[in-house]
Amino acid sequence: MSGRQVTFASLREGPSDDGLIPHLRTLLIRFGATEAVGQPRDYRGTPLNKLRLFRAEGISTDLVFIHRDADRARPEDRRAEIGDAAADCALPSLVIPVVPVQELEAWLMTDAQALRQIVGRPNGRAELGIPRLAAIETTPSPKERLRDALLAASEATGRRRVQERKDFEKRRRALLERLDIDGPVRQLAAWRQLEADIQAAVTNLPG
């Protein structure tokens, strides 16, 4: 399939995931859609519960993206969990897993310069303590590592440092929105898997 509008839903882990939606649109168009229209859906529970709730609402879309961090599990196990849930629900939409390793924050640690810019220190020289690209997906607690890296990048002290801690979620959202999907993140296996899944899904959609 190519050359038509693609509709999708994004079953998120939380509102801060919504910065992914423009990137999903870009990738769908890159892989053959003329236009991509998608909205977040907010359900709680397991992937199976989220997909059941989605189906119960009777929403019609071509694709359903469902975000599930790998956390301490193997990414293939999370993907299998989502695949089994989709089969159980017999959804007419194609379901695409979004499975960062270990957490979505790993994708946001791929560009040190982006971290410095987000906190207003583009010319900063502080050591950020982020892992090298080859080690990001094996580094535990990416969210905490990202929090510490942003704090270091800010080079803040005193009250400003306290405020910077409070601003973490705001910084995280901004990083996700500004993520360069043609940049270092493409060196991560989980991101490449997402791209491959999107390309396959677009190809397999009926014309």
N, C-alpha and C positions, 0 to 999 in steps of 0.2 A: 504493500500500500504506500502511496505517496500522493501528494497533491490534494489533500483535503483537510478540513478542520478536525482537530483531535480534542476531545473533551476529557477532563480527568478530575479526580478527587484526590486530595492529599490527607490521608488519615495520620494525623500528627501525634507525637508524644506530648506536645505542649505548644502554646501559642508562639513560643520563641522559634519554632521550626518554620514559621511561615516565610522566613527569608529564603527558604529553599525553592519556593514556588516559581519565582522568576527564572531560576536556573533550570528547573524542570521544563519550563516553557521553551527556553532557549535550546535545550538539547532535543526536545521533540521536533522543533522546527529544523534544527540542524540535520536530523535524521529522516526528514521527509515530509513532515506536516507543513501545510501552508499557514496554519494558524493553530495555536494551542490555548485552550481556555480551561482554567482550573481554579478550584476553590478548596480551602481547607475544611475538614470536617473534624469535629471535636468529640471523640468518644473515649471512654475509659476502659481499662481492663486489658486482657490479652488480645493478640491479633485476631483470634477466633471471635471473641466477643465484639471487637470493633467491626469486623466484617459482617457479623450477623446484624448488628445495629444499622450498618450502612445499607445492607440489603433490605431490612425491614422498612426503611424510609422510602424505598422504591425509587431511588435516584438513578437515573440512566446516564452513564458515562462510558466512554471507550476504555479508559484505563483507571485503575485505582493504585496509587502509591501508598505504601504503608511503612512508616518509619519504625524501626525496632533496633535500638543499639545492641551490638553484640555483647557488651559488658564482658563478663568473664567466659561466656560460652564461645564455641567456635562459630564463625560467621556462617558456615555451611549449615550448622544446626539451626540457627535463627532463620535462614532462608527456607530450610525444610519445614520449620514450624509455620511460616507464613504460607508456604505452598500447600501444606496439609489443611490449613484453615480455609484457604481459597477453595480447595476441592470440597471440603465439608459444606461450604455455603453454596456451592454450585453457581458462583457468580457469573453472569454473562460478560461482565467486564474483565479485561485482562488485569491481573494483579501483579504489581512490580514491587519487590522488596527494596527498601532503602535501609541498608544494614552497615552503618559505619563501624569500624573496629578501632577502639573498643566503644567509644562514644563519639557523637557528632563533633564534639570539641576537638577531636584529633584532626579533622579537616581544617579547623581554624588555626592550627599551629604550624601550617606548612609555609607560612610567609612571615618572617620576622619583621620585615619592613612594614607590612600591613598592621601589625600589632603596634608598632611605634607611631604610625600615623593615626590610628584610632584614638590613642591617648594624647595626641597633640605633641608628640616628641619625635618628629620625623628624622631629626638629626641626632637622636640620642645614641649613646654608646654603651649603655648599661648592658651587662650580661643578662640574657633573658632565661637561660636555663631550659630552653625547649630542646627536645631530642632532635637528632638529625633525621632527615626524611626517611631513611631506611629503617629507623627504629621507632617511628611514631606509632605504628600499629601494634607494636609489642610493648609499648609504654603504658603502665597501669595509671588509672585515674586521670585521664586527659582533661577532665573539667577542672580538677584542682591544679594541674600543671598550667593550664591556660590562665586560670585566675592569678596564679603566682607570676606568670610571665607578663601579664598586663600590668600588674602592680610594679614589677621591676622596670618595665618599659616606661612607666609614668615618671619614674625617678622622684616620686612624691614623698614628702615628709609631713609630719604633724597632721593637722586637720585635713589637708588635701589628700593625704594618704588614706585617712579614714573614709573620706568621701569616695575616693577611687575604689575602695573595697565595695562600697554600697552600689557603685555604678556598674558592677560586673555584668549583670544581665543586659543592661543597655549596650555595653561594649560588645557583648557576645552577639546580640542581634545585629549590630552594625557590621561586625566582621562577617557574619553569614550573608547579609545582604550584598556586601562588597566582595565576596569571595570570587577570585579570578578562576573561573572554571577551565581556563586554558593555561593556568599557571602550575605551580608545584603540586597542587592537589592531584593532578593527573598521574603523578608517580605512585599514588597509593592504590593498592590492589582493590580496596572496597569501592573507591570512586570509579576505577576502570570497569569494575563489575556492573556498577549502576549504569554507566554509559552503554555497555554491551547489552544489558537488559532492555534499556530504552530503545536502542536501535532494533533489536529483535522484535520488540513489541510493535513498533511502528511498521516494520516490514510485514508483520503477520496480520495487521488489521485489515478487514475487508475494505475494498475500495468504495 
